[in-house]
Amino acid sequence: MTSHPNSDGRRRPACPQRQPRWGAGLLVLSSLLMAPLPVWSQSALLDSVKRNPGKAKAICAQLKQLNSQGISYTSQQATRQIASQENLSPADAEVLTTYVVGLHCPDVR
């Protein structure tokens, strides 16, 4: 067995060569391959509003109406309403409303 000097000058045994761990590598690879799917669906969701500014304006009007009732666009009530209307999951509705407010109606709270 060979040895290598430590930072303090003493010698220590060399580490034995490790065998590759294929299981961990496959898990990481499969995770990376699956990750883009939600991102692509959100991208399509946001593109639908980019291509249809009328839809964004309608959502803004709806959120402004909720604001006039003291309801924030980030509230569960607003999220459920948009999710139901647009046939989205609550998470996608949150992404959509945040995007629409940021680009089309920053005065909405």
C-alpha positions as a Markdown table, in Angstrom:
| # | Residue | x | y | z |
|---|---|---|---|---|
| 1 | Met | 0.0 | 0.0 | 0.0 |
| 2 | Thr | 1.3 | 3.5 | -0.9 |
| 3 | Ser | 1.1 | 6.5 | 1.4 |
| 4 | His | 0.7 | 10.2 | 0.8 |
| 5 | Pro | 1.9 | 13.1 | 3.0 |
| 6 | Asn | -0.7 | 15.0 | 5.0 |
| 7 | Ser | -0.7 | 18.8 | 5.3 |
| 8 | Asp | 1.3 | 18.4 | 8.5 |
| 9 | Gly | 3.9 | 16.3 | 6.8 |
| 10 | Arg | 2.9 | 13.0 | 8.3 |
| 11 | Arg | 2.2 | 10.1 | 6.0 |
| 12 | Arg | -1.2 | 8.4 | 5.8 |
| 13 | Pro | -2.4 | 5.4 | 3.8 |
| 14 | Ala | -3.8 | 6.1 | 0.4 |
| 15 | Cys | -7.5 | 5.6 | 0.0 |
| 16 | Pro | -8.6 | 2.5 | -1.7 |
| 17 | Gln | -10.1 | 3.0 | -5.1 |
| 18 | Arg | -13.9 | 3.2 | -4.8 |
| 19 | Gln | -16.3 | 1.2 | -7.0 |
| 20 | Pro | -18.8 | 3.3 | -9.0 |
| 21 | Arg | -22.3 | 3.6 | -7.5 |
| 22 | Trp | -24.6 | 3.1 | -10.5 |
| 23 | Gly | -27.8 | 3.2 | -8.4 |
| 24 | Ala | -27.2 | 6.8 | -7.2 |
| 25 | Gly | -26.2 | 7.9 | -10.7 |
| 26 | Leu | -29.3 | 6.4 | -12.3 |
| 27 | Leu | -31.4 | 8.1 | -9.6 |
| 28 | Val | -29.9 | 11.5 | -10.4 |
| 29 | Leu | -30.2 | 11.0 | -14.1 |
| 30 | Ser | -33.9 | 10.0 | -13.9 |
| 31 | Ser | -34.6 | 13.0 | -11.7 |
| 32 | Leu | -33.0 | 15.3 | -14.2 |
| 33 | Leu | -35.0 | 13.8 | -17.0 |
| 34 | Met | -38.3 | 14.2 | -15.2 |
| 35 | Ala | -37.7 | 17.7 | -13.9 |
| 36 | Pro | -38.4 | 19.6 | -17.1 |
| 37 | Leu | -42.0 | 18.4 | -17.5 |
| 38 | Pro | -43.6 | 20.8 | -15.0 |
| 39 | Val | -41.4 | 23.6 | -16.3 |
| 40 | Trp | -42.6 | 22.9 | -19.8 |
| 41 | Ser | -46.2 | 22.9 | -18.7 |
| 42 | Gln | -45.8 | 26.2 | -16.9 |
| 43 | Ser | -44.0 | 27.7 | -19.9 |
| 44 | Ala | -47.0 | 26.7 | -22.1 |
| 45 | Leu | -49.4 | 28.2 | -19.5 |
| 46 | Leu | -47.5 | 31.5 | -19.5 |
| 47 | Asp | -47.2 | 31.5 | -23.3 |
| 48 | Ser | -50.9 | 31.3 | -23.5 |
| 49 | Val | -51.2 | 34.6 | -21.7 |
| 50 | Lys | -48.4 | 36.2 | -23.7 |
| 51 | Arg | -50.2 | 35.3 | -26.9 |
| 52 | Asn | -53.6 | 36.4 | -25.6 |
| 53 | Pro | -53.3 | 39.8 | -23.9 |
| 54 | Gly | -57.1 | 40.0 | -23.7 |
| 55 | Lys | -57.1 | 37.0 | -21.4 |
| 56 | Ala | -54.5 | 38.7 | -19.2 |
| 57 | Lys | -56.6 | 41.9 | -19.1 |
| 58 | Ala | -59.7 | 39.8 | -18.1 |
| 59 | Ile | -57.7 | 38.2 | -15.3 |
| 60 | Cys | -56.5 | 41.6 | -14.2 |
| 61 | Ala | -60.1 | 42.9 | -14.1 |
| 62 | Gln | -61.1 | 39.9 | -12.0 |
| 63 | Leu | -58.3 | 40.4 | -9.6 |
| 64 | Lys | -59.0 | 44.1 | -9.3 |
| 65 | Gln | -62.6 | 43.3 | -8.4 |
| 66 | Leu | -61.4 | 40.9 | -5.7 |
| 67 | Asn | -59.0 | 43.7 | -4.4 |
| 68 | Ser | -62.0 | 46.1 | -4.2 |
| 69 | Gln | -63.6 | 43.5 | -1.8 |
| 70 | Gly | -60.4 | 43.5 | 0.3 |
| 71 | Ile | -59.2 | 40.1 | -1.2 |
| 72 | Ser | -55.6 | 39.8 | -2.2 |
| 73 | Tyr | -54.7 | 38.1 | -5.5 |
| 74 | Thr | -52.5 | 35.8 | -3.5 |
| 75 | Ser | -55.4 | 34.6 | -1.3 |
| 76 | Gln | -56.7 | 31.1 | -1.4 |
| 77 | Gln | -60.1 | 32.4 | -2.6 |
| 78 | Ala | -58.5 | 34.2 | -5.5 |
| 79 | Thr | -56.3 | 31.2 | -6.4 |
| 80 | Arg | -59.3 | 28.8 | -6.3 |
| 81 | Gln | -61.4 | 31.2 | -8.4 |
| 82 | Ile | -58.7 | 31.5 | -11.1 |
| 83 | Ala | -57.9 | 27.7 | -10.9 |
| 84 | Ser | -61.6 | 26.9 | -11.4 |
| 85 | Gln | -62.1 | 29.4 | -14.2 |
| 86 | Glu | -59.0 | 28.4 | -16.1 |
| 87 | Asn | -59.2 | 24.6 | -15.3 |
| 88 | Leu | -55.8 | 24.7 | -13.5 |
| 89 | Ser | -54.3 | 23.3 | -10.4 |
| 90 | Pro | -54.0 | 25.7 | -7.5 |
| 91 | Ala | -50.2 | 25.8 | -7.9 |
| 92 | Asp | -50.6 | 26.6 | -11.6 |
| 93 | Ala | -53.2 | 29.3 | -10.8 |
| 94 | Glu | -50.7 | 30.9 | -8.4 |
| 95 | Val | -48.0 | 30.9 | -11.1 |
| 96 | Leu | -50.4 | 32.4 | -13.6 |
| 97 | Thr | -51.8 | 35.2 | -11.4 |
| 98 | Thr | -48.3 | 36.1 | -10.3 |
| 99 | Tyr | -47.1 | 36.3 | -13.9 |
| 100 | Val | -50.2 | 38.3 | -15.0 |
| 101 | Val | -50.0 | 40.8 | -12.1 |
| 102 | Gly | -46.3 | 41.3 | -12.7 |
| 103 | Leu | -46.6 | 42.0 | -16.4 |
| 104 | His | -50.1 | 43.5 | -16.9 |
| 105 | Cys | -51.5 | 44.9 | -13.6 |
| 106 | Pro | -48.8 | 45.8 | -11.1 |
| 107 | Asp | -51.3 | 47.9 | -9.2 |
| 108 | Val | -53.2 | 44.7 | -8.1 |
| 109 | Arg | -52.4 | 43.7 | -4.6 |
